[in-house]
Amino acid sequence: MASLAAHWVDRVLPDVGIRQWVVTVPTTMRKSTATMTTRCR
């Protein structure tokens, strides 16, 4: 698995900065937002 990750880093991903975004939802809204599939498209 480490060789596959090295392949992605060395040959597949471009040499630019890559950002990772994490979106959090309050606990009370998680179930309702998970069932709203039409708004996600």
PyMOL Python script that loads the backbone (N, CA, C, O; Angstrom):
from pymol import cmd

cmd.read_pdbstr("""\
ATOM      1  N   MET A   1       0.823  -1.181   0.000  1.00  0.00           N
ATOM      2  CA  MET A   1       0.000   0.000   0.000  1.00  0.00           C
ATOM      3  C   MET A   1       0.874   1.254   0.000  1.00  0.00           C
ATOM      4  O   MET A   1       0.495   2.268  -0.588  1.00  0.00           O
ATOM      5  N   ALA A   2       2.007   1.201   0.635  1.00  0.00           N
ATOM      6  CA  ALA A   2       2.891   2.365   0.659  1.00  0.00           C
ATOM      7  C   ALA A   2       3.426   2.673  -0.735  1.00  0.00           C
ATOM      8  O   ALA A   2       3.614   3.838  -1.085  1.00  0.00           O
ATOM      9  N   SER A   3       3.669   1.644  -1.525  1.00  0.00           N
ATOM     10  CA  SER A   3       4.159   1.885  -2.881  1.00  0.00           C
ATOM     11  C   SER A   3       3.084   2.526  -3.749  1.00  0.00           C
ATOM     12  O   SER A   3       3.396   3.343  -4.616  1.00  0.00           O
ATOM     13  N   LEU A   4       1.830   2.168  -3.528  1.00  0.00           N
ATOM     14  CA  LEU A   4       0.736   2.794  -4.271  1.00  0.00           C
ATOM     15  C   LEU A   4       0.615   4.270  -3.899  1.00  0.00           C
ATOM     16  O   LEU A   4       0.403   5.114  -4.769  1.00  0.00           O
ATOM     17  N   ALA A   5       0.747   4.579  -2.630  1.00  0.00           N
ATOM     18  CA  ALA A   5       0.703   5.976  -2.194  1.00  0.00           C
ATOM     19  C   ALA A   5       1.869   6.763  -2.778  1.00  0.00           C
ATOM     20  O   ALA A   5       1.702   7.912  -3.187  1.00  0.00           O
ATOM     21  N   ALA A   6       3.036   6.156  -2.820  1.00  0.00           N
ATOM     22  CA  ALA A   6       4.207   6.824  -3.399  1.00  0.00           C
ATOM     23  C   ALA A   6       4.003   7.064  -4.886  1.00  0.00           C
ATOM     24  O   ALA A   6       4.401   8.108  -5.404  1.00  0.00           O
ATOM     25  N   HIS A   7       3.389   6.114  -5.577  1.00  0.00           N
ATOM     26  CA  HIS A   7       3.095   6.273  -6.998  1.00  0.00           C
ATOM     27  C   HIS A   7       2.171   7.469  -7.226  1.00  0.00           C
ATOM     28  O   HIS A   7       2.401   8.274  -8.128  1.00  0.00           O
ATOM     29  N   TRP A   8       1.136   7.581  -6.412  1.00  0.00           N
ATOM     30  CA  TRP A   8       0.195   8.691  -6.549  1.00  0.00           C
ATOM     31  C   TRP A   8       0.908  10.024  -6.319  1.00  0.00           C
ATOM     32  O   TRP A   8       0.696  10.979  -7.067  1.00  0.00           O
ATOM     33  N   VAL A   9       1.737  10.089  -5.304  1.00  0.00           N
ATOM     34  CA  VAL A   9       2.414  11.341  -4.976  1.00  0.00           C
ATOM     35  C   VAL A   9       3.435  11.702  -6.044  1.00  0.00           C
ATOM     36  O   VAL A   9       3.550  12.869  -6.420  1.00  0.00           O
ATOM     37  N   ASP A  10       4.174  10.722  -6.533  1.00  0.00           N
ATOM     38  CA  ASP A  10       5.262  10.997  -7.466  1.00  0.00           C
ATOM     39  C   ASP A  10       4.802  11.183  -8.909  1.00  0.00           C
ATOM     40  O   ASP A  10       5.369  12.000  -9.634  1.00  0.00           O
ATOM     41  N   ARG A  11       3.778  10.436  -9.338  1.00  0.00           N
ATOM     42  CA  ARG A  11       3.458  10.410 -10.762  1.00  0.00           C
ATOM     43  C   ARG A  11       2.050  10.871 -11.138  1.00  0.00           C
ATOM     44  O   ARG A  11       1.840  11.303 -12.271  1.00  0.00           O
ATOM     45  N   VAL A  12       1.106  10.797 -10.246  1.00  0.00           N
ATOM     46  CA  VAL A  12      -0.278  11.094 -10.612  1.00  0.00           C
ATOM     47  C   VAL A  12      -0.686  12.512 -10.208  1.00  0.00           C
ATOM     48  O   VAL A  12      -1.224  13.256 -11.029  1.00  0.00           O
ATOM     49  N   LEU A  13      -0.443  12.881  -8.987  1.00  0.00           N
ATOM     50  CA  LEU A  13      -0.852  14.201  -8.501  1.00  0.00           C
ATOM     51  C   LEU A  13       0.076  15.281  -9.050  1.00  0.00           C
ATOM     52  O   LEU A  13       1.286  15.068  -9.130  1.00  0.00           O
ATOM     53  N   PRO A  14      -0.464  16.424  -9.424  1.00  0.00           N
ATOM     54  CA  PRO A  14       0.391  17.493  -9.952  1.00  0.00           C
ATOM     55  C   PRO A  14       1.241  18.119  -8.843  1.00  0.00           C
ATOM     56  O   PRO A  14       0.954  17.969  -7.656  1.00  0.00           O
ATOM     57  N   ASP A  15       2.275  18.813  -9.259  1.00  0.00           N
ATOM     58  CA  ASP A  15       3.184  19.461  -8.309  1.00  0.00           C
ATOM     59  C   ASP A  15       2.661  20.832  -7.893  1.00  0.00           C
ATOM     60  O   ASP A  15       3.354  21.840  -8.032  1.00  0.00           O
ATOM     61  N   VAL A  16       1.460  20.858  -7.392  1.00  0.00           N
ATOM     62  CA  VAL A  16       0.863  22.090  -6.877  1.00  0.00           C
ATOM     63  C   VAL A  16       0.304  21.801  -5.498  1.00  0.00           C
ATOM     64  O   VAL A  16       0.150  20.644  -5.107  1.00  0.00           O
ATOM     65  N   GLY A  17       0.008  22.837  -4.781  1.00  0.00           N
ATOM     66  CA  GLY A  17      -0.567  22.660  -3.450  1.00  0.00           C
ATOM     67  C   GLY A  17      -1.959  22.038  -3.522  1.00  0.00           C
ATOM     68  O   GLY A  17      -2.778  22.439  -4.349  1.00  0.00           O
ATOM     69  N   ILE A  18      -2.220  21.089  -2.684  1.00  0.00           N
ATOM     70  CA  ILE A  18      -3.514  20.422  -2.641  1.00  0.00           C
ATOM     71  C   ILE A  18      -4.115  20.698  -1.276  1.00  0.00           C
ATOM     72  O   ILE A  18      -3.479  20.473  -0.247  1.00  0.00           O
ATOM     73  N   ARG A  19      -5.337  21.186  -1.277  1.00  0.00           N
ATOM     74  CA  ARG A  19      -6.025  21.493  -0.019  1.00  0.00           C
ATOM     75  C   ARG A  19      -7.070  20.434   0.267  1.00  0.00           C
ATOM     76  O   ARG A  19      -7.700  19.899  -0.645  1.00  0.00           O
ATOM     77  N   GLN A  20      -7.243  20.145   1.516  1.00  0.00           N
ATOM     78  CA  GLN A  20      -8.258  19.197   1.948  1.00  0.00           C
ATOM     79  C   GLN A  20      -9.271  19.959   2.792  1.00  0.00           C
ATOM     80  O   GLN A  20      -8.911  20.642   3.751  1.00  0.00           O
ATOM     81  N   TRP A  21     -10.537  19.833   2.421  1.00  0.00           N
ATOM     82  CA  TRP A  21     -11.599  20.534   3.124  1.00  0.00           C
ATOM     83  C   TRP A  21     -12.408  19.545   3.934  1.00  0.00           C
ATOM     84  O   TRP A  21     -12.720  18.450   3.466  1.00  0.00           O
ATOM     85  N   VAL A  22     -12.744  19.930   5.141  1.00  0.00           N
ATOM     86  CA  VAL A  22     -13.580  19.102   6.008  1.00  0.00           C
ATOM     87  C   VAL A  22     -14.776  19.949   6.426  1.00  0.00           C
ATOM     88  O   VAL A  22     -14.624  21.048   6.960  1.00  0.00           O
ATOM     89  N   VAL A  23     -15.953  19.420   6.176  1.00  0.00           N
ATOM     90  CA  VAL A  23     -17.172  20.138   6.531  1.00  0.00           C
ATOM     91  C   VAL A  23     -17.819  19.412   7.701  1.00  0.00           C
ATOM     92  O   VAL A  23     -18.042  18.203   7.647  1.00  0.00           O
ATOM     93  N   THR A  24     -18.113  20.147   8.741  1.00  0.00           N
ATOM     94  CA  THR A  24     -18.783  19.548   9.889  1.00  0.00           C
ATOM     95  C   THR A  24     -20.186  20.124  10.013  1.00  0.00           C
ATOM     96  O   THR A  24     -20.439  21.280   9.675  1.00  0.00           O
ATOM     97  N   VAL A  25     -21.077  19.294  10.501  1.00  0.00           N
ATOM     98  CA  VAL A  25     -22.475  19.679  10.678  1.00  0.00           C
ATOM     99  C   VAL A  25     -22.828  19.422  12.136  1.00  0.00           C
ATOM    100  O   VAL A  25     -22.425  18.405  12.700  1.00  0.00           O
ATOM    101  N   PRO A  26     -23.569  20.326  12.746  1.00  0.00           N
ATOM    102  CA  PRO A  26     -23.987  20.102  14.137  1.00  0.00           C
ATOM    103  C   PRO A  26     -24.756  18.782  14.280  1.00  0.00           C
ATOM    104  O   PRO A  26     -25.442  18.349  13.355  1.00  0.00           O
ATOM    105  N   THR A  27     -24.635  18.171  15.421  1.00  0.00           N
ATOM    106  CA  THR A  27     -25.242  16.865  15.670  1.00  0.00           C
ATOM    107  C   THR A  27     -26.737  16.863  15.410  1.00  0.00           C
ATOM    108  O   THR A  27     -27.273  15.882  14.896  1.00  0.00           O
ATOM    109  N   THR A  28     -27.407  17.932  15.752  1.00  0.00           N
ATOM    110  CA  THR A  28     -28.865  17.976  15.574  1.00  0.00           C
ATOM    111  C   THR A  28     -29.270  18.033  14.101  1.00  0.00           C
ATOM    112  O   THR A  28     -30.409  17.702  13.771  1.00  0.00           O
ATOM    113  N   MET A  29     -28.379  18.440  13.221  1.00  0.00           N
ATOM    114  CA  MET A  29     -28.709  18.568  11.802  1.00  0.00           C
ATOM    115  C   MET A  29     -28.196  17.411  10.947  1.00  0.00           C
ATOM    116  O   MET A  29     -28.528  17.353   9.763  1.00  0.00           O
ATOM    117  N   ARG A  30     -27.415  16.504  11.484  1.00  0.00           N
ATOM    118  CA  ARG A  30     -26.778  15.455  10.692  1.00  0.00           C
ATOM    119  C   ARG A  30     -27.763  14.545   9.979  1.00  0.00           C
ATOM    120  O   ARG A  30     -27.592  14.252   8.796  1.00  0.00           O
ATOM    121  N   LYS A  31     -28.788  14.098  10.680  1.00  0.00           N
ATOM    122  CA  LYS A  31     -29.744  13.172  10.068  1.00  0.00           C
ATOM    123  C   LYS A  31     -30.530  13.856   8.958  1.00  0.00           C
ATOM    124  O   LYS A  31     -30.748  13.263   7.901  1.00  0.00           O
ATOM    125  N   SER A  32     -30.953  15.081   9.182  1.00  0.00           N
ATOM    126  CA  SER A  32     -31.738  15.761   8.160  1.00  0.00           C
ATOM    127  C   SER A  32     -30.895  16.114   6.933  1.00  0.00           C
ATOM    128  O   SER A  32     -31.395  16.054   5.809  1.00  0.00           O
ATOM    129  N   THR A  33     -29.637  16.476   7.126  1.00  0.00           N
ATOM    130  CA  THR A  33     -28.799  16.789   5.969  1.00  0.00           C
ATOM    131  C   THR A  33     -28.381  15.529   5.226  1.00  0.00           C
ATOM    132  O   THR A  33     -28.147  15.582   4.018  1.00  0.00           O
ATOM    133  N   ALA A  34     -28.281  14.415   5.904  1.00  0.00           N
ATOM    134  CA  ALA A  34     -27.914  13.170   5.230  1.00  0.00           C
ATOM    135  C   ALA A  34     -29.027  12.675   4.326  1.00  0.00           C
ATOM    136  O   ALA A  34     -28.760  11.991   3.338  1.00  0.00           O
ATOM    137  N   THR A  35     -30.277  13.011   4.646  1.00  0.00           N
ATOM    138  CA  THR A  35     -31.399  12.550   3.836  1.00  0.00           C
ATOM    139  C   THR A  35     -31.774  13.525   2.726  1.00  0.00           C
ATOM    140  O   THR A  35     -32.614  13.197   1.888  1.00  0.00           O
ATOM    141  N   MET A  36     -31.173  14.718   2.696  1.00  0.00           N
ATOM    142  CA  MET A  36     -31.463  15.699   1.651  1.00  0.00           C
ATOM    143  C   MET A  36     -30.536  15.495   0.449  1.00  0.00           C
ATOM    144  O   MET A  36     -29.608  16.275   0.238  1.00  0.00           O
ATOM    145  N   THR A  37     -30.784  14.467  -0.318  1.00  0.00           N
ATOM    146  CA  THR A  37     -29.905  14.170  -1.462  1.00  0.00           C
ATOM    147  C   THR A  37     -30.136  15.115  -2.628  1.00  0.00           C
ATOM    148  O   THR A  37     -29.232  15.309  -3.441  1.00  0.00           O
ATOM    149  N   THR A  38     -31.304  15.703  -2.733  1.00  0.00           N
ATOM    150  CA  THR A  38     -31.571  16.594  -3.877  1.00  0.00           C
ATOM    151  C   THR A  38     -30.794  17.890  -3.769  1.00  0.00           C
ATOM    152  O   THR A  38     -30.454  18.476  -4.796  1.00  0.00           O
ATOM    153  N   ARG A  39     -30.503  18.357  -2.583  1.00  0.00           N
ATOM    154  CA  ARG A  39     -29.740  19.595  -2.425  1.00  0.00           C
ATOM    155  C   ARG A  39     -28.257  19.396  -2.684  1.00  0.00           C
ATOM    156  O   ARG A  39     -27.547  20.370  -2.935  1.00  0.00           O
ATOM    157  N   CYS A  40     -27.774  18.178  -2.631  1.00  0.00           N
ATOM    158  CA  CYS A  40     -26.355  17.905  -2.820  1.00  0.00           C
ATOM    159  C   CYS A  40     -25.985  17.786  -4.283  1.00  0.00           C
ATOM    160  O   CYS A  40     -24.802  17.721  -4.617  1.00  0.00           O
ATOM    161  N   ARG A  41     -26.957  17.755  -5.148  1.00  0.00           N
ATOM    162  CA  ARG A  41     -26.656  17.546  -6.569  1.00  0.00           C
ATOM    163  C   ARG A  41     -26.762  18.798  -7.355  1.00  0.00           C
ATOM    164  O   ARG A  41     -26.538  18.788  -8.566  1.00  0.00           O
TER     165      ARG A  41
END
""", "prot")
cmd.dss("prot")
cmd.show_as("cartoon", "prot")
cmd.util.cbc("prot")
cmd.orient("prot")
